[in-house]
Amino acid sequence: MKKSGPKKPATNHPKEKKLEGILAENRKAFHEYEIIEKVTAGIVLTGPEVKSARAKQFNIKPAYASIENGQVILKNAHIAPYKPAADDKYNPDRFRQLLLHKKEIAYLDSKLSEKGLTLIPLQAHLTKGKIKILLGLCKGKLQFDKRADLKKKAQNMEIKRVLKRY
């Protein structure tokens, strides 16, 4: 008969924790734009910016991304200053570099040359302790498209409500 030894206790080592969750979301983008493709990118941040972003002091609603000199740059994203790391020279709206492979950047650059397409950040989230940005390759919706989507959404909700009763 095989002896079973004592079970190992669960450790709370910081490297074993998987921190995952949404830090910021741009819900309005789903209403304003037709999302053609989604790409996940890393973001270059300073230490206090990471602390502030993890505290969900991150706003990506007015932000957009562009490709300049072979790099993807996130513009107008606001990360509030981290209070304990008081820095008078800190700019919360500075441009931040996004990390993508060269092939992905070349592909996005070719797509952005088409008329009416833009890169919009849809979500900022944690994946395995790293802050990532979900970018959407988007095309602006017209007013009647928005109304049609709202009508379709209302119809689906009504169908679910009726089916729930029976």
Helices and strands as residue ranges (DSSP letters): G 14-16, E 21-25, H 27-32, E 33-43, H 47-54, E 58-59, E 64-68, E 71-75, E 78-79, E 96-99, H 102-112, E 117-127, E 130-140, H 143-165
